[in-house]
Amino acid sequence: MSHIRPAHRLEGANEYYFSRKGKEIARLNAEGKDIISLAIGSPDLPPSPATIETLCREAQRPDTHGYQPTTGILPLRQAMAKFYERWYNVDLDPQTEIQPLIGSKEGILHTTLAFVNPNEEVLVPDPGYPTYTALSELLGAKVVKYDLKADNDWQPDFEALEERDWSHTKIMWTNYPHMPTGARAQRQTYERLVDLARRKGFLIVNDNPYSFILSEERLSILQVPGAKDCCIEFNSMSKSHNMPGWRVGMLAGKAEFVSWILKVKSNIDSGTFRPLQLAATEALQNSDEWHATFNHEIYARRRSLAGQIMTAIGCEFDDQSVGMFLWGRIPDSYATGEELTERILHEARVFLTPGFIFGHNGERYVRISLCATEERLAEALARIQAVM
């Protein structure tokens, strides 16, 4: 009998919900069920033509296939700095205040390793992105949830935050525009968060990948005076530039903070493929017209169809929410969001996300992804109307 056992850190870890559920969906599709997935936020639209052309051209060069610097190539960091200046009016030094990432999940891992010791506290929003919790727990941090509620526009309860003991807290994760609820970023929220962090002595990491999707206003926590002293911001090209599989993200903040994270990252990876970095550099220069079409007009039409689906299943929702999801409160006749989503999956062959995976405060909610064509959304609506 083998005496090999997994590390203790896996005792409380579960397979990611979408990884586990994806196996079931694959089985149902293999049986000919043709499941329409409106669950994962993976943009189905392509990057700009210039982005793809740059990748193809550069990949054919004979001198672009070697290891790359962990810091990312300078043209990419310069393009990221210009992107922040152009859209957020935030000044960043491309040499010291920007770190390209192989996606935001990597950034969550590396930032936690750089700042949090075992058993120190990490504050995570509820509801919120499950990876904030999962990676913190795997690394031995103590996860503490803070409530976001519909009656407060899914913003933090600052009275409750003021009263808590901050002496063991290292990081507070924030995410606006908010996933999964679609709540908008608010300048006042950012200002109050920065003020709190400066007084209490902890780091805020703001995850900001959705500020282009259905949002007219571009807000960054780094716009707040003094934010660099206590904040890091993540951004991603997955959502705003239709590049989820390319795995290009970034973090921005104080040079000293970036240097600490680099100590971790440089011991884990060897940098992103150079042609991909050059293509990302091109994508960051997408025109205003491109963003208006791909990040607003198309998603607005899809949000309208998703709203009809919410109405068909009896959910209450905000038809002016931003980001690439629609978040709805389930009818009282269902015990949980999962009860409703399982019925829709097996009777209508449409896969929606139950809100419980985002935390306790999401248990009576479901989420619809807008990452499907209008034709598939319309078909999903017809299937649901037929069975509800």
GIWONOR-V234013 format. One record per residue. N is the residue number from 1. RES is the residue in one letter. PHI is phi as a letter, one per 40 degrees, with the letter a starting at -180 (999 if undefined). D_LAST is the distance of its C-alpha to the last C-alpha in Angstrom with 2 decimals. Layout:
# GIWONOR-V234013
n=(N & N)
res=(RES & RES)
phi=(PHI & PHI)
d_last=(D_LAST & D_LAST)
This chain:
# GIWONOR-V234013
n=(1 & 2 & 3 & 4 & 5 & 6 & 7 & 8 & 9 & 10 & 11 & 12 & 13 & 14 & 15 & 16 & 17 & 18 & 19 & 20 & 21 & 22 & 23 & 24 & 25 & 26 & 27 & 28 & 29 & 30 & 31 & 32 & 33 & 34 & 35 & 36 & 37 & 38 & 39 & 40 & 41 & 42 & 43 & 44 & 45 & 46 & 47 & 48 & 49 & 50 & 51 & 52 & 53 & 54 & 55 & 56 & 57 & 58 & 59 & 60 & 61 & 62 & 63 & 64 & 65 & 66 & 67 & 68 & 69 & 70 & 71 & 72 & 73 & 74 & 75 & 76 & 77 & 78 & 79 & 80 & 81 & 82 & 83 & 84 & 85 & 86 & 87 & 88 & 89 & 90 & 91 & 92 & 93 & 94 & 95 & 96 & 97 & 98 & 99 & 100 & 101 & 102 & 103 & 104 & 105 & 106 & 107 & 108 & 109 & 110 & 111 & 112 & 113 & 114 & 115 & 116 & 117 & 118 & 119 & 120 & 121 & 122 & 123 & 124 & 125 & 126 & 127 & 128 & 129 & 130 & 131 & 132 & 133 & 134 & 135 & 136 & 137 & 138 & 139 & 140 & 141 & 142 & 143 & 144 & 145 & 146 & 147 & 148 & 149 & 150 & 151 & 152 & 153 & 154 & 155 & 156 & 157 & 158 & 159 & 160 & 161 & 162 & 163 & 164 & 165 & 166 & 167 & 168 & 169 & 170 & 171 & 172 & 173 & 174 & 175 & 176 & 177 & 178 & 179 & 180 & 181 & 182 & 183 & 184 & 185 & 186 & 187 & 188 & 189 & 190 & 191 & 192 & 193 & 194 & 195 & 196 & 197 & 198 & 199 & 200 & 201 & 202 & 203 & 204 & 205 & 206 & 207 & 208 & 209 & 210 & 211 & 212 & 213 & 214 & 215 & 216 & 217 & 218 & 219 & 220 & 221 & 222 & 223 & 224 & 225 & 226 & 227 & 228 & 229 & 230 & 231 & 232 & 233 & 234 & 235 & 236 & 237 & 238 & 239 & 240 & 241 & 242 & 243 & 244 & 245 & 246 & 247 & 248 & 249 & 250 & 251 & 252 & 253 & 254 & 255 & 256 & 257 & 258 & 259 & 260 & 261 & 262 & 263 & 264 & 265 & 266 & 267 & 268 & 269 & 270 & 271 & 272 & 273 & 274 & 275 & 276 & 277 & 278 & 279 & 280 & 281 & 282 & 283 & 284 & 285 & 286 & 287 & 288 & 289 & 290 & 291 & 292 & 293 & 294 & 295 & 296 & 297 & 298 & 299 & 300 & 301 & 302 & 303 & 304 & 305 & 306 & 307 & 308 & 309 & 310 & 311 & 312 & 313 & 314 & 315 & 316 & 317 & 318 & 319 & 320 & 321 & 322 & 323 & 324 & 325 & 326 & 327 & 328 & 329 & 330 & 331 & 332 & 333 & 334 & 335 & 336 & 337 & 338 & 339 & 340 & 341 & 342 & 343 & 344 & 345 & 346 & 347 & 348 & 349 & 350 & 351 & 352 & 353 & 354 & 355 & 356 & 357 & 358 & 359 & 360 & 361 & 362 & 363 & 364 & 365 & 366 & 367 & 368 & 369 & 370 & 371 & 372 & 373 & 374 & 375 & 376 & 377 & 378 & 379 & 380 & 381 & 382 & 383 & 384 & 385 & 386 & 387 & 388)
res=(M & S & H & I & R & P & A & H & R & L & E & G & A & N & E & Y & Y & F & S & R & K & G & K & E & I & A & R & L & N & A & E & G & K & D & I & I & S & L & A & I & G & S & P & D & L & P & P & S & P & A & T & I & E & T & L & C & R & E & A & Q & R & P & D & T & H & G & Y & Q & P & T & T & G & I & L & P & L & R & Q & A & M & A & K & F & Y & E & R & W & Y & N & V & D & L & D & P & Q & T & E & I & Q & P & L & I & G & S & K & E & G & I & L & H & T & T & L & A & F & V & N & P & N & E & E & V & L & V & P & D & P & G & Y & P & T & Y & T & A & L & S & E & L & L & G & A & K & V & V & K & Y & D & L & K & A & D & N & D & W & Q & P & D & F & E & A & L & E & E & R & D & W & S & H & T & K & I & M & W & T & N & Y & P & H & M & P & T & G & A & R & A & Q & R & Q & T & Y & E & R & L & V & D & L & A & R & R & K & G & F & L & I & V & N & D & N & P & Y & S & F & I & L & S & E & E & R & L & S & I & L & Q & V & P & G & A & K & D & C & C & I & E & F & N & S & M & S & K & S & H & N & M & P & G & W & R & V & G & M & L & A & G & K & A & E & F & V & S & W & I & L & K & V & K & S & N & I & D & S & G & T & F & R & P & L & Q & L & A & A & T & E & A & L & Q & N & S & D & E & W & H & A & T & F & N & H & E & I & Y & A & R & R & R & S & L & A & G & Q & I & M & T & A & I & G & C & E & F & D & D & Q & S & V & G & M & F & L & W & G & R & I & P & D & S & Y & A & T & G & E & E & L & T & E & R & I & L & H & E & A & R & V & F & L & T & P & G & F & I & F & G & H & N & G & E & R & Y & V & R & I & S & L & C & A & T & E & E & R & L & A & E & A & L & A & R & I & Q & A & V & M)
phi=(999 & c & b & c & b & c & c & d & c & c & c & b & c & b & c & d & d & c & c & c & c & d & c & c & c & c & c & c & c & c & c & g & c & f & c & c & c & b & b & c & c & b & d & c & c & c & c & c & d & c & c & c & c & c & c & c & c & c & c & c & c & c & b & b & b & c & d & b & c & c & c & g & c & d & d & c & c & c & c & c & c & c & c & c & c & c & c & b & f & b & c & b & c & c & c & b & b & b & b & c & b & c & g & c & d & c & c & c & c & c & c & c & c & c & b & b & c & d & g & c & c & b & c & b & c & b & c & a & c & d & c & d & c & c & c & c & c & c & c & g & c & c & c & b & c & b & c & b & b & c & c & b & f & f & c & c & c & c & c & c & c & c & c & c & c & c & c & b & c & b & b & b & c & b & a & b & d & c & b & b & c & g & c & c & c & b & d & c & c & c & c & c & c & c & d & c & c & c & c & c & g & b & c & c & b & c & c & b & c & b & c & c & c & g & b & c & b & b & b & b & c & c & c & c & d & g & c & c & c & a & b & b & b & c & a & a & c & c & c & c & b & f & b & c & c & c & f & b & b & a & b & b & i & d & d & c & c & c & c & c & c & c & d & c & c & c & c & b & b & b & g & c & d & d & d & c & c & c & c & c & d & c & c & c & b & d & c & d & c & c & c & c & c & c & b & b & c & c & c & c & c & c & c & c & c & c & c & c & c & d & c & c & c & g & c & c & a & c & c & b & c & b & g & b & b & b & b & b & c & c & c & c & c & b & c & a & c & c & d & c & c & c & c & c & c & c & c & b & f & b & b & b & c & c & c & c & c & c & h & d & c & b & c & b & b & b & b & b & c & c & c & a & c & c & c & c & c & c & c & c & c & c & c & c & c & c & b & c)
d_last=(52.10 & 51.18 & 51.83 & 49.94 & 47.16 & 44.89 & 45.84 & 44.94 & 42.81 & 40.16 & 39.81 & 37.15 & 35.65 & 32.37 & 31.22 & 29.30 & 25.54 & 24.87 & 27.75 & 26.45 & 22.83 & 24.19 & 25.79 & 22.58 & 21.01 & 24.29 & 24.16 & 20.70 & 21.94 & 25.13 & 23.24 & 21.93 & 18.31 & 18.77 & 16.92 & 16.44 & 17.98 & 17.37 & 19.20 & 22.96 & 24.99 & 27.15 & 28.07 & 27.64 & 30.27 & 33.98 & 36.86 & 39.36 & 41.59 & 44.64 & 43.15 & 42.59 & 45.98 & 47.72 & 46.30 & 47.33 & 50.77 & 51.60 & 50.41 & 52.97 & 55.85 & 58.00 & 58.51 & 54.99 & 54.00 & 55.75 & 54.67 & 53.76 & 54.62 & 52.19 & 52.51 & 51.09 & 53.22 & 54.75 & 53.19 & 49.68 & 50.63 & 52.27 & 49.19 & 47.04 & 49.56 & 49.55 & 45.75 & 45.87 & 48.67 & 46.97 & 43.51 & 44.16 & 47.88 & 48.61 & 51.89 & 51.86 & 54.75 & 53.58 & 56.30 & 55.41 & 52.21 & 49.62 & 48.46 & 46.25 & 43.70 & 41.98 & 38.67 & 37.84 & 37.18 & 40.84 & 41.82 & 40.08 & 42.02 & 45.33 & 45.21 & 44.48 & 47.32 & 49.63 & 49.10 & 47.81 & 49.90 & 48.50 & 47.37 & 47.37 & 44.35 & 41.64 & 39.21 & 35.65 & 32.88 & 29.90 & 27.37 & 29.10 & 29.67 & 29.95 & 33.10 & 35.14 & 34.78 & 35.01 & 38.15 & 39.84 & 39.47 & 40.71 & 43.75 & 44.55 & 43.70 & 42.46 & 39.01 & 38.45 & 35.15 & 35.26 & 32.43 & 30.50 & 28.44 & 26.21 & 28.66 & 31.39 & 29.61 & 29.42 & 33.22 & 35.63 & 36.93 & 40.58 & 41.94 & 40.62 & 41.90 & 45.32 & 45.69 & 45.03 & 47.83 & 47.98 & 51.02 & 49.21 & 46.55 & 47.05 & 43.87 & 41.02 & 38.13 & 36.47 & 33.96 & 33.55 & 31.62 & 29.50 & 27.21 & 24.40 & 24.10 & 25.62 & 28.21 & 31.24 & 34.70 & 37.08 & 40.83 & 41.47 & 39.47 & 41.51 & 44.73 & 44.03 & 43.12 & 46.35 & 48.38 & 46.97 & 47.61 & 51.15 & 52.03 & 50.52 & 51.48 & 48.35 & 46.69 & 43.49 & 41.64 & 39.23 & 36.72 & 36.23 & 34.41 & 31.90 & 34.30 & 34.05 & 30.28 & 29.30 & 32.21 & 35.19 & 37.32 & 38.78 & 39.67 & 41.39 & 42.69 & 45.97 & 46.50 & 47.47 & 51.26 & 52.20 & 48.86 & 50.57 & 52.48 & 49.40 & 46.45 & 45.24 & 42.45 & 40.38 & 39.07 & 37.46 & 37.44 & 34.22 & 31.98 & 34.32 & 36.04 & 33.40 & 35.46 & 33.40 & 35.07 & 38.49 & 38.62 & 40.62 & 40.54 & 43.19 & 44.37 & 46.76 & 49.02 & 52.52 & 54.83 & 55.70 & 52.06 & 51.47 & 54.61 & 53.44 & 50.16 & 52.19 & 54.21 & 51.08 & 49.59 & 52.91 & 53.16 & 49.73 & 49.35 & 51.61 & 49.77 & 47.39 & 48.40 & 50.63 & 49.10 & 45.68 & 47.28 & 48.93 & 45.68 & 44.07 & 47.12 & 46.40 & 42.71 & 43.70 & 45.47 & 42.44 & 42.87 & 41.24 & 39.70 & 38.13 & 36.50 & 35.34 & 33.62 & 32.17 & 31.49 & 30.40 & 29.62 & 27.39 & 25.51 & 25.13 & 23.29 & 21.05 & 20.44 & 19.30 & 16.62 & 15.62 & 15.50 & 12.99 & 10.74 & 11.63 & 10.89 & 7.32 & 6.89 & 9.38 & 12.43 & 15.96 & 18.06 & 21.42 & 21.35 & 25.04 & 24.96 & 27.11 & 27.13 & 24.82 & 21.75 & 19.28 & 18.97 & 16.38 & 16.52 & 13.58 & 12.67 & 15.19 & 12.90 & 13.05 & 16.59 & 16.74 & 15.30 & 15.84 & 13.65 & 10.63 & 12.12 & 12.94 & 9.54 & 8.58 & 12.06 & 12.18 & 9.02 & 8.68 & 12.37 & 12.40 & 14.81 & 14.73 & 17.53 & 17.42 & 19.93 & 22.07 & 24.00 & 25.56 & 26.89 & 26.43 & 25.55 & 22.49 & 20.87 & 18.34 & 17.46 & 15.84 & 17.57 & 16.79 & 19.85 & 21.12 & 23.14 & 21.46 & 22.33 & 20.73 & 19.99 & 18.10 & 16.17 & 15.31 & 14.33 & 12.09 & 10.41 & 10.16 & 8.83 & 5.93 & 5.36 & 6.00 & 3.80 & 0.00)
